[in-house]
Amino acid sequence: MKMRDLDKERSEQPRTLAEFLKLYNENLPLAFPRASLALLEEFREAHASFFKSKGEWSLELHRKKVMDWLRRPL
């Protein structure tokens, strides 16, 4: 019998913007920039193709992309 992968389920679960923000910033190494609601809204506008539904975020699909985007040179 296969065991459930709770970390994978948590990562794939659709989230609201506020939930994603909280989870994104949780346990983030100090060297990484923190996200804010305003930055995540800007990211969503700049990368609309990453979103199936306007209000859905997931750690699996968006965390790494947001992390790379926040670390981009200005």
N, C-alpha and C positions, 0 to 999 in steps of 0.2 A: 504494500500500500504506500502510495506516494504522500509524503508530508507536504502540507501547505507551506508555501514560501511567503511568510507574513511581510517580510521586507519588500519583496516584489509587489505584493498586493498593495501595500502602503504607497509605494512609488508610483504605481499605475493609476491609483484612485483619482478621479477628477476632483479638482479643488476650486474654491472661489479664489479671487485675487488676494483677499485678506488671509485666507488659510495658507496659500502658497507663500506669501510674504513671510509669515511666521515660521513656516517649516524651512524655507530657504535660508533664513538668517540663523536658525538653530544650529549650534555646533559648527558654525563656519569658522575656519581658521582665521586668526587675526590679520593675516596678510591679504585676505580677500576683502574686496569692497562689499559693504552691506547694501542691500536693496531697500528701496522705499516704494510707497504706493505710486508716487509720481514717476519714478524711474521705470517701474513695471508697466505702467500705462504707456509710457513712451516706447518701451520695448515692444509692447503688443501692437502699437500703431505702426512701428517700423517693420515688423515681421508678422503681418496679418496672416500670411500663408502657414505659419506654425500652429494656427488655432483652428480646430474643427468647429468649435462653437465659441461664440464671442466671450462667454464667461468661464470657459473651462481651462484650467491650468493643471499640469501634472508634474511631479518631480521628475519622472522618467523622461518626458518629452522636452521639458523647458529648463530644468535646473542648470544643466551644463551650458546650454545656449545663452541663458541669462548671465551666467558666470563669465563666459568668454566676452559677451557684449559689454559687461560692466568694466572689464579689464582692458578694453580697447583704448588705444591712444585717442585723445581728443583733438 
